[in-house]
Amino acid sequence: MNSPDERGLRLVYVTDHDITQMDGPEINERDFVHSLLDGQVSRLALILPRNDHKYPKGVDVHFIPKKSLYGMVWQQAKLLAALIKVTKQGRYDLVVTRLGSLPLGLWAYSFMPRIPYAVKNVGDPEFAYLRTRRDLKGLLARLTNPPYKFLYGRILRGALAVDACTEISIQKNQPFARGNEKLFLVDNAVNTSLFYPINRREARRRVRVEHLNPIIGIVAGLPWEKGAQQIIRTVHRLREKYPNIGALIVGGRGKGLDELKSLSKELDVLERCVITGYVPYREVNNYMNCFDVGLAMSSPTIMKIEGNANLKIRAYLACGVPVITNHGSNPFVGKQGLGNYCDWGDEESFLSALLPWLELSSSERKAFRKRASAYAQQELSTTATLRQRIAFWQEALLKTGQLDRTTHKLLKATKDE
């Protein structure tokens, strides 16, 4: 049994996700690492692919090779070796991980855990959406899903705690975790040091969209699959009511973008629709701060498979921008008055959700920005969600007798301060 003499849990974080990549899970994991460095844990070890980040003194960092098609087994062997080395020291309470595409190292560790482990951000173990794709990613998903589920099931069964960011994901993982007691919901989180309000006029000057007002915006890796067409059609429909209305569509590459440009040309709103393509992640805050309203939708297929815990919703709100998203998702948006809901592909539904936010006065918009960004900081930030996880992990360790009551009282006192 571990009994730390300092305040806070002592954690080992292990992942094969490359946090230098600015895409999908890698972004989430980079932000999670940064939140771990903010002082909520008393001791920290990191096992992750090699990077040039400067880590604070006292953090025990172990690098493993980056993932490659031919070096995956070698990477997983190095991950397991590092994990065994760190956990045998007896200086930590819990291993925390997010599983990669073929988690052989964690699977092997599950047979010999020196200390318990928790799994964060589990998704769809069936790869249901990816398997429908007719490209290389779809082919790889179909080939790797059977062995993945074999490894995945063993890992979740042995885990102390497992979290997901949607109720649908919780339900899908119940058979693998074999029960609800270890599963808990943690909202997707935004890094509020990267997304925050700035002067809207200055943001529009930087992005060169000063001629547009109001602006309906979207940021997405595949904006044509997230509702961008709906924005273009709405700009066309409202151009007489709002003579300078425009769309700012950020992200994506290739054929999908060409189709969006063709649609805007067909509807004679090409000059009103700024379709940027890929934008470096650290510049996205400038673009979001141009928006009067941000759209963050998921298709019915995605809603059925995964739900909608779109990170962009949290980022819009951190920037002080109201959001429009799917009915049946993200209940805090409605409860906190942070946006509206609409139905996928329904222009009337989108219009009724949109118009109240376009009609805000400048004082109302200013008050909303302040309230929304404060809510994101307090409830949706990486710091806030780490706090939620730590509370659940502490309780789970105590219930299983793997955290003594003296330590638990000390941790609780720290939390209540």
Summary of the structure (lengths in Angstrom):
residues: 417
radius of gyration: 22.6
end to end distance: 26.0
largest distance: 69.8
contacts: 1402
relative contact order: 0.11
helix: 48%
strand: 15%
